[in-house]
Amino acid sequence: MTTQTTTPLATSAWHAGAGTARFYRHVLLVLMEAGIPHLVGGAYALAHYTGIQRDTKDFDIFLTRRDVERALDSLSGAGYRTEMTHAHFLGKVFSEGLFVDLIFSSGNGLSPVDDEWFRYAHDGEVLGLPVKFCAIEDMLWSKAFIMERERYDGADVAHLIRAGSPHLNWVRLFAHFGPHWRVLLGHLVLFGFIYPGERDRIPRRVMNTLVDRLMQEDATTMDSDVCQGTLLSRQQYLHDLVELGMKDARLVPEGNMTAEEIDRWTAGIEDTPIAHP
């Protein structure tokens, strides 16, 4: 199934240096020749859907967890240095100061790539090669939770909503956010602020459903000791965990990450770039 868009953009003319483009293209070719299913995300997918082009330090490829080791092995065999940077969501491929991210979940552990991502992917082209782009719904799910001091993806979320309307699969998007529907509601409210003349791009039934949930929610059933801010930023809510003793919403069984994964992800704050979904 494909996602319809309002502003498709051929990305074969992307402004990348010759060496960078050659590296990215070869990584795609290696994965294709190895028969490893993969999707293109990040800045290339954003450009495909919205027409917004921007410089990017890396190239984001999405694949399932079961395929990541095979992808790393194939790229290592092609002569590149590879690593499993974070075992819960990210591997990397390096070449002369450049790198490609192999993403199979999200830094907060909430957005694992599964077969459904491929069913809803959108056909396109990158650097002269046919590719499949992550669906807008999957990009929105990943980007909605990125609210770091140094990076906030709210503008990308607003642009994707605008570009994807009126063809967004709202049922699928609701299922993605699940119990974290407040994050979706927050972005939709901001969308109406950003584009006051285009609020009708969000179906009234969608807003009514979320606002009804908000009004009917029983605050007494909430765990007052949990901090869900860590699902939005790996750094800005450490005070709440360390100094206030609150529970980390990323930690199993409430979340999808182990204490070891959280410690490694936190330790990388200073020296590890955050992958761009």
N, C-alpha and C positions, 0 to 999 in steps of 0.2 A: 504494500500500500504506500502511495506517495503523498506527501503533503503539498498542497497547492500554495503558491506564494504570489504576492502582488508585485514584487520587484526582483525577479531573477537576474543574476549577474554572472556572466561567463568569467571565471577566475583564471583562465589560462593566460591572461595578460597581467597577472599580479606583479606588482613592482618589487621583485626580488632580484638580488644580485645574481650574476651568472653562476657563481660557485654555490650559493645558497639554493638556488632553484635546482641545480644539478643534484645536490645532496637530497633534497626533499623528493625529487622525482625518482631518484634511484631507490630510496627507501620504499616508496610506493610500488615500484617495479619488483623489488625483492619480495614484498608481501604478496603481490599478485601471483608471481611465479611459484611461490610456496603454497598457494591456495589458502591463505589465511584470511578469513573474513575481517574486514576493517571498515571504519567510517572516518570521514574527515570532519573535524570540528573546529573550534577556535575561531581565529580571525578569518580564515578562508570561508568557513560556513556562515559566519556573520555577514561577510561581504556578499555571499551567494544570495542570502535571503533579504538583506536590507539595502544593499548597494553601498554600505559604509566600508571604505577601505582604510586600513591603518597599518603602520609598521608593526611587525611582530618579531619577537626574539626567537621564537621556536615554531614548531609545526605540530599540531595536535592530532593524533590518530587514536581513535577509540576502538576497542576490541573487548571480547569477553575475557574473563579471568582464566578460563580453560585454555585460551589461545596465546596468552602473553608469553609464556616460556618458549613456546615454539617460535613466536615472532622474534624474541630476543636471540634465540639460537640461530635462526636464519640470517639475521642481520649481523650477528657476530661472525658467522661463516662467510659473509660478504665482505669482511674486513673492518667492520666498525667496532668500536668499544661500546659495550652495553652494560647496563646494570639494572637491578631491581631496586630502584631508589627508595620506594616505600611499599612494603609488601601488601598493604591494604588497598592501594589504588594506582600506583604509578611506576613504570619503568622508563628508562631513557636510552637513547642512541646518540653517540657523539661522533663528530667529525670536524677537526680543525677549528675548534671554538664554536661550532654550531651544534645544536641538539634537536632531537625529535622526541616528543613525549608520547609514550604508549600508555593510554589511560584506560583503566578498566573499572573504575568506580570514581568516587569523589573524596576529597581530603577529609570530609566529615563522616565518610562511610555510608552515606544515605543513598547514593545514586549508582548502584552497580549496573554495568552494561550487561544486558541479557539479549536473548534472541529477538525480543519484541522491538528493540532498537533497530534491528536490521529490517524487520517487516515494515516499519514506518519510515525508513530512510528515503531520502530524496536524491534522484539521479542528477549528476552534474559533471563538471570538468575542472580539473586543477592541473596546471602546467602541461596542458596538452593530453592529459590522461583522463579516461572516464573513471569517475569515482562515485561513491555514495556519501552524501552528507548526513550528519545527525539530523533527525527531525527537529522541528522547532520546539515541540513539546519537551523533548529530552534536553535540549539546550536550555530552555527556560527552567526546568527542574534543577539542572546543575548550577546555573548562574544565579538563581534566586537566593542561594545561601551564601554567596561570596560577599562579605561585608567586612573586609579587613581595613585597617588604617591606610595601608598603602594601595589597596585595590578594592573598589566597590563596583559590582557589575549591574547595578540598578538601571543604568542608562541602556545597557545592552538588552536587559529584560524589556524595557519600555519599547525599544526599537523593534524587537522581535515580535512583541504583541501587535504592534501597529502593522508590521509587514505581514504577519500571518493572518490577521483578521480579514474576512470572517470565516476562515477555514480551519481555525484551531480546533483540535479535538479536545473539547473541554472535559469530557468524561474521562479520557485518558490522563489529562493534566490533573484532575481532582484525585484520581487514583494514585498518581505519583506522589503528591504531597501528603495524602493520607492524614494522619494526626497532626501534621505540621501545616494545616491549611491556613493558619494565621499568617504565615510567611507569604503565601499566595495572595491573600486578601490585602496585606500591606502593599504589595507591588501593584495590585489593581487599583487601590485607592490613589497611589502616587501617579499611576497612568492617567487618571482623570484630572489630576492637578497639572501634569506635564502637558497634556493635550486636552484642554477644557472644551474645545470644539469638536472633539472626536470621542467623547465618552460613550457614544452609542456603539463603538467598535466592540465593547464588552457587553455581551447579552445581559439584559436585565435579570433573567433567571439566574445567571451566574452570581451576580452581586447579591440578589435576594437570598439565594441559598447560603452564601457565606455570612451575610449579615444576620440572618436568622440563627445560624449556628452560634454566632457571637452573642446574640441576645439571650439565647436559651442555655448557654453554658453555665454550669454550676461551679463557681470558683472553689467551693468547699471540697470538691473532689480532686483538686489539683495537689501535687506534691510540692509543698512550699520549700523543700530543701534542694530541689533540683535546679540547675542552671542550664537552660537550653541555648544560652548565648554562645556556647562553644561550638554549636552547629553552624554558627554564622561567622565566627572568627576564632582561629586557633590561639590568638594572642591576647585579645582585649578582655577576655573574661577569666584569665588566669588568677587574677586577684580574688574573684569570687570562689574559686576552687581552693586556693592555697590559704588565703587569709580568712575567708568566711566559712570554709569547710563545707561548701555546697557540693552536691553530687554532680558529676559530669554526665550530661545527657548522651554523650558519644559512647559511653562504656556499656558493654553488654551486662545484663540482658535488655536494658532500655534502648541502647544504641547498637551499633554493629562493629565497634572497635574494641580491641583488647587493651589492657593497661600498657603493655609493651608497645603496641602500635601508636597509642596516644603519646607516650614518652618520646618515641623516635620522631614523630611528627612535630612535637613541640620543640625538641632539640634542634630541628632544622629551621627554625624561624629566621635565624640570622643569615644563614648561608644557602638556603634552598629556595629557588624561585617557585612560586605557586603555579601549578599547571593551569592553563587556560582552557576551560571547557568550550 
